[in-house]
Amino acid sequence: MSFLAGVALVFLTGTIFESVGTLARTSVLVGQVGQAARRVVDIADQDRDSGEQGCAAPEGGDIVLSNVNFRWNDTQPLVLRGLSMTIRSGEHVALIGFGSG
């Protein structure tokens, strides 16, 4: 095998493995998106009068968050950093991100 053929073989092998890796990462991401979508649909489908877990919207007034940080525990990185927002009375807000916990 010539030197150029060897270089071409190494290049093609690397390209194939890179493509397979990208496909695997995409497959994992699609699975995570599907799980998150199912959770959102489950929450949205809850009957508010059935006693299922949830929280009631406040009666009037706004919710104001100013520079909020949040982490699941002391060993984990922040999942919210410096979040500031105002949720007006009657608005519905969902914070959606990556990860399935």
C-alpha positions as CSV (number, residue, x, y, z in Angstrom):
1,M,0.0,0.0,0.0
2,S,1.4,3.4,-0.9
3,F,1.8,6.2,1.6
4,L,-1.0,8.2,0.0
5,A,-3.3,5.2,0.1
6,G,-2.5,4.8,3.8
7,V,-3.2,8.4,4.6
8,A,-6.5,8.2,2.7
9,L,-7.4,5.1,4.6
10,V,-6.7,6.7,8.0
11,F,-8.7,9.8,6.9
12,L,-11.7,7.8,5.8
13,T,-11.6,5.6,8.9
14,G,-11.6,8.8,11.1
15,T,-14.5,10.3,9.1
16,I,-16.5,7.1,9.5
17,F,-16.0,6.9,13.3
18,E,-16.8,10.6,13.6
19,S,-20.0,10.1,11.7
20,V,-21.0,7.2,13.8
21,G,-20.3,9.2,17.0
22,T,-22.4,12.1,15.7
23,L,-25.2,9.6,15.0
24,A,-25.0,8.1,18.5
25,R,-25.0,11.6,20.1
26,T,-28.0,12.6,18.0
27,S,-29.9,9.4,19.0
28,V,-29.3,10.1,22.7
29,L,-30.4,13.7,22.3
30,V,-33.6,12.6,20.5
31,G,-34.4,10.3,23.4
32,Q,-33.9,13.0,25.9
33,V,-36.1,15.4,24.0
34,G,-38.8,12.7,23.8
35,Q,-38.6,12.2,27.6
36,A,-38.9,15.9,28.3
37,A,-41.8,16.3,25.9
38,R,-43.7,13.4,27.6
39,R,-43.1,15.1,31.1
40,V,-44.4,18.4,29.7
41,V,-47.5,16.7,28.3
42,D,-48.1,14.8,31.5
43,I,-48.0,18.0,33.5
44,A,-50.2,19.9,31.0
45,D,-52.8,17.0,31.1
46,Q,-53.1,17.1,34.9
47,D,-56.7,17.8,36.0
48,R,-56.4,20.7,38.4
49,D,-59.4,19.6,40.4
50,S,-58.4,16.0,40.8
51,G,-56.0,16.6,43.7
52,E,-52.9,15.7,41.6
53,Q,-49.7,17.4,42.6
54,G,-49.3,20.8,41.2
55,C,-49.4,24.4,42.3
56,A,-52.2,26.9,42.1
57,A,-51.7,30.2,40.3
58,P,-51.7,33.2,42.7
59,E,-54.8,35.3,42.8
60,G,-53.8,38.7,41.2
61,G,-50.4,40.2,41.4
62,D,-47.2,39.4,39.6
63,I,-44.3,37.1,40.4
64,V,-40.9,38.8,40.2
65,L,-37.7,36.9,40.2
66,S,-34.5,38.8,40.6
67,N,-31.0,37.3,40.1
68,V,-32.1,33.8,41.1
69,N,-29.5,31.0,41.2
70,F,-30.4,27.3,41.6
71,R,-28.6,24.0,41.8
72,W,-30.0,20.5,42.7
73,N,-27.4,20.1,45.5
74,D,-24.1,21.5,46.7
75,T,-22.0,19.2,44.5
76,Q,-23.8,20.0,41.3
77,P,-23.3,23.1,39.1
78,L,-25.8,25.8,38.9
79,V,-28.7,25.0,36.5
80,L,-30.1,28.6,36.8
81,R,-27.7,31.5,37.1
82,G,-28.8,35.1,37.5
83,L,-32.4,34.5,36.3
84,S,-34.5,37.6,36.4
85,M,-38.0,37.8,35.1
86,T,-41.5,39.0,35.8
87,I,-44.5,36.7,35.4
88,R,-47.6,38.8,35.0
89,S,-50.9,37.7,36.6
90,G,-52.6,35.2,34.4
91,E,-49.4,34.2,32.5
92,H,-48.2,30.6,32.3
93,V,-44.4,30.0,32.2
94,A,-42.4,26.8,31.9
95,L,-38.6,26.6,32.2
96,I,-37.4,23.8,30.0
97,G,-33.8,22.6,29.6
98,F,-31.7,19.7,28.7
99,G,-31.2,16.7,30.9
100,S,-33.5,14.1,32.3
101,G,-32.2,13.8,35.8
